[in-house]
Amino acid sequence: MVSETTIGAQKSAKRPRPRFYRRWWFWTIIGVVVVVALASSWVGVRGWQAKTELEAAIPLAATIKSQALAGDTKAANASVTEMASHTARARELTGDPVWRAAEFVPFVGVNLAAVRTLAAVADDVITDAAMPLVEVVANLNPATLKSVDGGIDLEPLVSAGKIINGASTVLTAARDRINDIDTSVTMAPLTAAVIKFDTLLASLAPPLASASQALDVIPDALGASAPRDYVIVFQNSAEARALGGTSLSFVLLTIDNGSISLGKAVPAGFGNFAYYQESVIAMPDGVAELYGSEFGRAMSNVTVRPSFESAAKVTQEMWKRQFGTDIDGVISVDPVALSYLLRGVTPVTLSTGDVLTSESLVPLLLNEVYMRFWSGNTTADARADNAAQDVVYAEIVQKTFEQLMGGNSDPSMLLSAVSQAVDERRMLLWSPLDKEQALFMSLGLDGPLPQSDETTDRVGVYLQENVGSKMNYYLQQSVGLGQAVCREDQKASYRISLELTNDLPLDAATSISPSILGTFVREDLKPGVQRMIVMVYAPPGSQIVGATIDGGAVELQQYHDTDYPVAKVVLTMKPGATSKLSVDVVAAGTAQKVLAAEVTPMVNPTAISDVPLDCASVSVK
């Protein structure tokens, strides 16, 4: 007899087991696989799309920068809009929950997180920095800054400063987020994209910092907090001084909350300024020996030393002693710079009937006015002529600036003119306030002694007219720079060459006004002979080892200006003649550097060229 227990066991053994695809765990696995597959497909497709969007977006950052700096706001706006569409889409593609969940997957997740961060940062930069900045560029121009009274509307400058500071904060935060991405474990294409974007952000920092610095200073410099008084120095390039020309005329410029007023031009002569027996400011080391009584004693000679800071301080002190007014800064321009500025305004008509244009100003101011007022050759005639010439000179200065400040100008032409004048050191600014002076330095407006650096040795070649004449209108000049390693100690040998040509006609004695020919009788010279003092400033730490004039060796006296060795020589040229100077210098160290020259801005442009240097002609002592 079979027991019930045995029968139950037999039935149980014969019962078929459920097929595996009917079990719960099977479908769980299948579900996970499907979800992972779908998620992978989702992330993969969206990742590819995001990659495409970012690859299209990132290069546009450099394009926008170039367009904005060039002032092409229409193109920059179009590029910003295009970039914004790419970055917004990339951010959308990488910001959904599936993508965020996939970031927890080993290795793959790190790359996905990097892509998401890159997309988010790019979108933040374009939305919160690029768009506002392009709007600033579009709205911040001379046309929009004109106030109804012809002055300067400061509100756009203040607003722009706030926007730029905000954009700077956005860029700083963006770079921090980009730098937090661990590229040591990301795929090579993604690593390259991160580096490229960080480089682009870094390239935006300098112009943004400069703009921020400028807009932090400019409103107050234009009288936003209190009225400002500036003295404008007008240099006469026909009578050279190291910084450009004699300081022939001065004007007080007052700016009160953007409103501009211009005083009458005050000539340096006619007893308008006192002559002092000692310099009105402390003389830097070596200056007394180098310049003697020419420095710091006469208002007409404030530009005798090639440092605009010292020229401005002399001007500031002499103005205060003469008029009892503390001035807030000094601006210097020469006639060539004024001619550049006239490109952007309508012609100026003088009381004499002369019409000033960009082409006519320099010949009229530096030559024709002297030829026109030529009543005779006596001392009394010369005084009367000088007085008449100064009246016209003062009117030219006055009318030109009134036209420039009248509001009827071409902004783009003016900006181009200012840029050229600054590049040629024909326009200089100085402020006693450190923050403002730092801005002028960054913009190349401060006119310092030649500045060498790790890659470049800069020499100074400075000219000073020595006949009390206006003959430098007829002077042509060129500078040659040569270098070679000729010494056992491997220090470079430099040769600075200067060639001066006197273009006065051979009959200058009878065809040229005495006002132009100067004090040739007092100087015991023939009329028309140009005599120039030349000073070559060598880099600090270097050594001046020799000089020649027209091929003959000359003995040099040891001069210096602070830590600059200086060679000082005199060149004399008859009408039609040329004189050549060369100065040999041994560099301070053995590092190979570019040799560059800073030259007095003259009426006629100075050609500067590199020339070969033969070691056989160089002293190796």
Secondary structure in CASP SS format (residue, H / E / C, confidence):
PFRMAT SS
TARGET T0000
AUTHOR 0000-0000-0000
METHOD secondary structure of the structure
MODEL  1
M C 1.00
V C 1.00
S C 1.00
E H 1.00
T H 1.00
T H 1.00
I H 1.00
G H 1.00
A H 1.00
Q H 1.00
K H 1.00
S H 1.00
A H 1.00
K H 1.00
R C 1.00
P C 1.00
R C 1.00
P C 1.00
R C 1.00
F H 1.00
Y H 1.00
R H 1.00
R C 1.00
W H 1.00
W H 1.00
F H 1.00
W H 1.00
T H 1.00
I H 1.00
I H 1.00
G H 1.00
V H 1.00
V H 1.00
V H 1.00
V H 1.00
V H 1.00
A H 1.00
L H 1.00
A H 1.00
S H 1.00
S H 1.00
W H 1.00
V H 1.00
G H 1.00
V H 1.00
R H 1.00
G H 1.00
W H 1.00
Q H 1.00
A H 1.00
K H 1.00
T H 1.00
E H 1.00
L H 1.00
E H 1.00
A H 1.00
A H 1.00
I H 1.00
P H 1.00
L H 1.00
A H 1.00
A H 1.00
T H 1.00
I H 1.00
K H 1.00
S H 1.00
Q H 1.00
A H 1.00
L H 1.00
A C 1.00
G C 1.00
D C 1.00
T H 1.00
K H 1.00
A H 1.00
A H 1.00
N H 1.00
A H 1.00
S H 1.00
V H 1.00
T H 1.00
E H 1.00
M H 1.00
A H 1.00
S H 1.00
H H 1.00
T H 1.00
A H 1.00
R H 1.00
A H 1.00
R H 1.00
E H 1.00
L H 1.00
T C 1.00
G C 1.00
D C 1.00
P H 1.00
V H 1.00
W H 1.00
R H 1.00
A H 1.00
A H 1.00
E C 1.00
F C 1.00
V C 1.00
P C 1.00
F C 1.00
V H 1.00
G H 1.00
V H 1.00
N H 1.00
L H 1.00
A H 1.00
A H 1.00
V H 1.00
R H 1.00
T H 1.00
L H 1.00
A H 1.00
A H 1.00
V H 1.00
A H 1.00
D H 1.00
D H 1.00
V H 1.00
I H 1.00
T H 1.00
D H 1.00
A H 1.00
A H 1.00
M H 1.00
P H 1.00
L H 1.00
V H 1.00
E H 1.00
V H 1.00
V H 1.00
A H 1.00
N H 1.00
L C 1.00
N C 1.00
P H 1.00
A H 1.00
T H 1.00
L H 1.00
K E 1.00
S C 1.00
V C 1.00
D C 1.00
G C 1.00
G C 1.00
I E 1.00
D C 1.00
L C 1.00
E H 1.00
P H 1.00
L H 1.00
V H 1.00
S H 1.00
A H 1.00
G H 1.00
K H 1.00
I H 1.00
I H 1.00
N H 1.00
G H 1.00
A H 1.00
S H 1.00
T H 1.00
V H 1.00
L H 1.00
T H 1.00
A H 1.00
A H 1.00
R H 1.00
D H 1.00
R H 1.00
I H 1.00
N H 1.00
D C 1.00
I C 1.00
D C 1.00
T C 1.00
S C 1.00
V C 1.00
T C 1.00
M C 1.00
A H 1.00
P H 1.00
L H 1.00
T H 1.00
A H 1.00
A H 1.00
V H 1.00
I H 1.00
K H 1.00
F H 1.00
D H 1.00
T H 1.00
L H 1.00
L H 1.00
A H 1.00
S H 1.00
L H 1.00
A H 1.00
P H 1.00
P H 1.00
L H 1.00
A H 1.00
S H 1.00
A H 1.00
S H 1.00
Q H 1.00
A H 1.00
L H 1.00
D H 1.00
V H 1.00
I H 1.00
P H 1.00
D H 1.00
A H 1.00
L C 1.00
G C 1.00
A C 1.00
S C 1.00
A C 1.00
P C 1.00
R E 1.00
D E 1.00
Y E 1.00
V E 1.00
I E 1.00
V E 1.00
F E 1.00
Q E 1.00
N E 1.00
S E 1.00
A E 1.00
E E 1.00
A E 1.00
R E 1.00
A C 1.00
L C 1.00
G E 1.00
G E 1.00
T E 1.00
S E 1.00
L E 1.00
S E 1.00
F E 1.00
V E 1.00
L E 1.00
L E 1.00
T E 1.00
I E 1.00
D E 1.00
N C 1.00
G C 1.00
S E 1.00
I E 1.00
S E 1.00
L E 1.00
G C 1.00
K C 1.00
A C 1.00
V E 1.00
P E 1.00
A C 1.00
G C 1.00
F C 1.00
G C 1.00
N C 1.00
F C 1.00
A C 1.00
Y C 1.00
Y C 1.00
Q C 1.00
E C 1.00
S C 1.00
V C 1.00
I C 1.00
A C 1.00
M C 1.00
P C 1.00
D C 1.00
G C 1.00
V H 1.00
A H 1.00
E H 1.00
L H 1.00
Y H 1.00
G H 1.00
S H 1.00
E H 1.00
F C 1.00
G C 1.00
R C 1.00
A C 1.00
M H 1.00
S H 1.00
N H 1.00
V C 1.00
T C 1.00
V C 1.00
R C 1.00
P C 1.00
S C 1.00
F H 1.00
E H 1.00
S H 1.00
A H 1.00
A H 1.00
K H 1.00
V H 1.00
T H 1.00
Q H 1.00
E H 1.00
M H 1.00
W H 1.00
K H 1.00
R H 1.00
Q H 1.00
F H 1.00
G C 1.00
T C 1.00
D C 1.00
I C 1.00
D C 1.00
G E 1.00
V E 1.00
I E 1.00
S E 1.00
V E 1.00
D C 1.00
P H 1.00
V H 1.00
A H 1.00
L H 1.00
S H 1.00
Y H 1.00
L H 1.00
L H 1.00
R H 1.00
G H 1.00
V E 1.00
T C 1.00
P C 1.00
V E 1.00
T E 1.00
L C 1.00
S C 1.00
T C 1.00
G C 1.00
D C 1.00
V E 1.00
L E 1.00
T C 1.00
S C 1.00
E C 1.00
S C 1.00
L H 1.00
V H 1.00
P H 1.00
L H 1.00
L H 1.00
L H 1.00
N H 1.00
E H 1.00
V H 1.00
Y H 1.00
M H 1.00
R H 1.00
F C 1.00
W C 1.00
S C 1.00
G C 1.00
N C 1.00
T C 1.00
T H 1.00
A H 1.00
D H 1.00
A H 1.00
R H 1.00
A H 1.00
D H 1.00
N H 1.00
A H 1.00
A H 1.00
Q H 1.00
D H 1.00
V H 1.00
V H 1.00
Y H 1.00
A H 1.00
E H 1.00
I H 1.00
V H 1.00
Q H 1.00
K H 1.00
T H 1.00
F H 1.00
E H 1.00
Q H 1.00
L H 1.00
M H 1.00
G C 1.00
G C 1.00
N C 1.00
S E 1.00
D C 1.00
P H 1.00
S H 1.00
M H 1.00
L H 1.00
L H 1.00
S H 1.00
A H 1.00
V H 1.00
S H 1.00
Q H 1.00
A H 1.00
V H 1.00
D H 1.00
E C 1.00
R C 1.00
R C 1.00
M E 1.00
L E 1.00
L E 1.00
W E 1.00
S C 1.00
P C 1.00
L C 1.00
D H 1.00
K H 1.00
E H 1.00
Q H 1.00
A H 1.00
L H 1.00
F H 1.00
M H 1.00
S H 1.00
L C 1.00
G C 1.00
L C 1.00
D C 1.00
G C 1.00
P C 1.00
L C 1.00
P C 1.00
Q C 1.00
S C 1.00
D C 1.00
E C 1.00
T C 1.00
T E 1.00
D E 1.00
R E 1.00
V E 1.00
G E 1.00
V E 1.00
Y E 1.00
L E 1.00
Q E 1.00
E E 1.00
N C 1.00
V C 1.00
G C 1.00
S C 1.00
K C 1.00
M H 1.00
N H 1.00
Y H 1.00
Y H 1.00
L E 1.00
Q E 1.00
Q E 1.00
S E 1.00
V E 1.00
G E 1.00
L E 1.00
G E 1.00
Q E 1.00
A E 1.00
V E 1.00
C C 1.00
R C 1.00
E C 1.00
D C 1.00
Q C 1.00
K C 1.00
A E 1.00
S E 1.00
Y E 1.00
R E 1.00
I E 1.00
S E 1.00
L E 1.00
E E 1.00
L E 1.00
T E 1.00
N E 1.00
D C 1.00
L C 1.00
P C 1.00
L C 1.00
D C 1.00
A H 1.00
A H 1.00
T H 1.00
S H 1.00
I C 1.00
S C 1.00
P H 1.00
S H 1.00
I H 1.00
L H 1.00
G C 1.00
T C 1.00
F C 1.00
V C 1.00
R C 1.00
E C 1.00
D C 1.00
L C 1.00
K C 1.00
P C 1.00
G C 1.00
V C 1.00
Q E 1.00
R E 1.00
M E 1.00
I E 1.00
V E 1.00
M E 1.00
V E 1.00
Y E 1.00
A C 1.00
P C 1.00
P C 1.00
G C 1.00
S C 1.00
Q E 1.00
I E 1.00
V E 1.00
G E 1.00
A E 1.00
T E 1.00
I E 1.00
D C 1.00
G C 1.00
G E 1.00
A E 1.00
V E 1.00
E C 1.00
L C 1.00
Q C 1.00
Q C 1.00
Y E 1.00
H E 1.00
D E 1.00
T C 1.00
D C 1.00
Y E 1.00
P E 1.00
V E 1.00
A E 1.00
K E 1.00
V E 1.00
V E 1.00
L E 1.00
T E 1.00
M E 1.00
K C 1.00
P C 1.00
G C 1.00
A C 1.00
T E 1.00
S E 1.00
K E 1.00
L E 1.00
S E 1.00
V E 1.00
D E 1.00
V E 1.00
V E 1.00
A C 1.00
A C 1.00
G C 1.00
T C 1.00
A C 1.00
Q C 1.00
K C 1.00
V E 1.00
L E 1.00
A E 1.00
A E 1.00
E E 1.00
V E 1.00
T C 1.00
P C 1.00
M C 1.00
V C 1.00
N C 1.00
P C 1.00
T C 1.00
A E 1.00
I E 1.00
S E 1.00
D E 1.00
V C 1.00
P C 1.00
L C 1.00
D C 1.00
C H 1.00
A H 1.00
S H 1.00
V C 1.00
S C 1.00
V C 1.00
K C 1.00
END
